[in-house]
Amino acid sequence: MSNSTFSGNYANQNGGGGILNYATLTVSNSTFSENGGQLGGGISTFGPLTVSNSTFSGNSAEISGGGLINGQAAITVSNSTFSGNGAGRGGSIANFGPLTLRNTIVASSPSGGNCANFVSLTDDGGNLDTDGTCVGTISPNPLLGPLQNNGGPTQTLAISMASPAFAGGNPVNCPPTDQRGVLRPQFMACDIGAYEFDTANSLLTAVRNDVLTLIPTGNQHDQTTLSAVASALASALNSHNWQGTDGNHLNPSEGQDVFELLVEGVSGRLRQLQKASPPSAIPPQTLQTLLNNVTLAGRTLAAVAISDAAGGDPTKLAQANALVAKGDADAAAGKSVSAIVDYEFAWALVQRDE
């Protein structure tokens, strides 16, 4: 089960408001929110379970396991985020079998404590537990943002550089991307939880570095196209295009050129490789991940520009937000180039005086 959302479901008896599992289940890049049940508001499992890059937010259980209950199976949870889940026992996790936590945030359970562990809980490193009931060490508040669209197909809880989850992951267990498809790590080490902190600049830098690595592995057409992509990204990342220090602000006089580089020089060419005949030697999922990250960078730049313009012309701001929403819809439908164009228009709208 991947790239999926379970929200607002409820189950009695054995529970599993989102999922009730008796077999072998793998869950990745998915979100469980506002689900409920007597046991296991998000997931109730009686068979082996692996969870990675997933978010559990606002789930509840009347008895045990607001986010997840493990009924004697062997389960592993990696780079996931649990927050705001509640239960009689084990607000986020109730464990009755071998459980291994890796690079996972378990925080802010309003009832039942973060974890209720009755058998075996293994700390495999990089975990953040705010009350000490899960891995035995109380960690600081992870400073999570609200559950919202932060890019990618499912909603996530964002962190900032100020979060103790930033760069706190055990690198041995870090997956190659986060829940949204953003490359890990963005900085010195991967982040704890399902969300990898990124800026538009760092996303584009990561794409450029990945493209440079891919060039030698492609066929002749791949190499020519990817070399042009890398060149366009180098131009976009030129320091004179950027202002401030957070990597999310473009100089107004240069921003239009940067977006055009992203539309034509990067996204357009990557889309050509996806449709190339003869086929590209680069794996389709790799190309899609690159496109996702370029698209997310464009969205970030547009969103920051709109945020900076708050208090300006309300009609213009409404139009810009509508363009961002259209870009999100296009991105979800796989129309990466169209999405970047939408974000470009939104950015340009709030940069103009007229």
C-alpha positions, 0 to 999 in steps of 0.5 A, a space after each residue: 500500500 503506497 501513496 494512499 490516504 486513509 481518513 475519517 474511517 471507524 471500526 469496532 471489535 478488532 479495530 483498524 479504522 484505516 486498515 485491519 491486517 491478518 496477512 503480510 502488509 507493507 505501507 509506504 508514503 501514506 497518511 492516516 488521519 482522523 481514523 478511529 476504532 476500539 483498537 488501532 485507529 489507524 492500523 490494527 495488525 495481526 500479521 507482519 507489518 512494515 511501515 515507512 515514510 508515513 504519517 499518522 495524525 489525529 487518529 484515536 482508539 477507545 482502548 489501545 493504539 490510537 495510531 497503530 496497534 500490534 497484536 503479536 506480529 513482528 513490525 518495523 516502522 521507519 522514517 514515519 511521523 506520529 503526532 496528535 494520536 490518542 487512546 486509553 493506552 498507547 496514544 500513537 502505538 500499542 505494542 504486543 509483539 516485536 516492534 522496531 522503530 527507526 528514524 521515527 517521530 512519536 509526539 504529542 499524544 493527548 491521551 494514553 502516552 505516546 507508546 504502550 509497550 507490552 513485549 519488545 520494543 527495539 530502538 534502531 536509532 534516530 528516533 524522537 519520542 516526546 514523553 519517553 514511553 517509546 524508546 526510553 528517552 525524552 526528546 524535544 518538541 519536534 516543532 511539527 507544522 499542520 497536516 497539509 499539502 506540502 507537495 507530493 500525493 499525500 499530506 504531511 507534517 512539515 519540520 523546519 531547520 529549528 526542529 530537533 528532527 532536522 538532520 537527526 536520522 540514523 543514516 544507515 536506515 534512511 530511505 532514498 526519498 521522503 513521503 513526498 518523493 523528495 530526495 534524502 538527505 537534503 543536507 548533512 544527514 537525513 531528517 527524522 520522520 516522514 518529511 525531509 526539510 527542503 528549500 527550493 534551492 536545495 531541491 534544485 541542487 539535489 536534482 542537478 547533482 543526481 542528473 550529473 550522476 545519471 549522465 554516464 549511465 544513459 544512452 547517447 540521447 540521454 546523455 545529450 538531454 541530461 547534460 542540457 538539463 544540468 546546464 539549465 539547472 546550473 544557470 537557475 542556481 546562479 547566485 545572482 538569481 537568489 536573495 536572502 539566505 533561506 534558499 526560497 527567495 528569487 530576485 524579482 528581476 531574475 525570477 522569470 528567467 529562473 522559472 523559464 529555465 525550469 519549464 523549458 530547460 529542465 521539466 520539458 526535457 525530462 518529460 521528453 526522456 519519459 516519452 523518448 523513442 527508443 526508450 531512455 536507459 534511465 529508470 522511469 521512476 528516477 525521471 519521475 522523482 526528478 520531475 517531482 522535485 523540480 515541481 515542488 521547488 517551483 511550488 515552494 517559490 510561488 508559495 513563498 512569494 504569495 506569503 511575502 505579498 500578504 496584505 497586498 491586493 486581495 484580488 491578485 493574491 486570490 488569483 495567485 492562490 488559485 494558480 497554485 491550486 491549479 498547479 497542485 492539481 496538474 502535478 497530481 495528474 502527472 502534468 509536471 510542465 503545466 504545474 511549473 507554468 502555473 506556479 510561474 504565473 502565480 509567482 509573477 502575479 505577486 511580483 508585479 505592481 500593476 
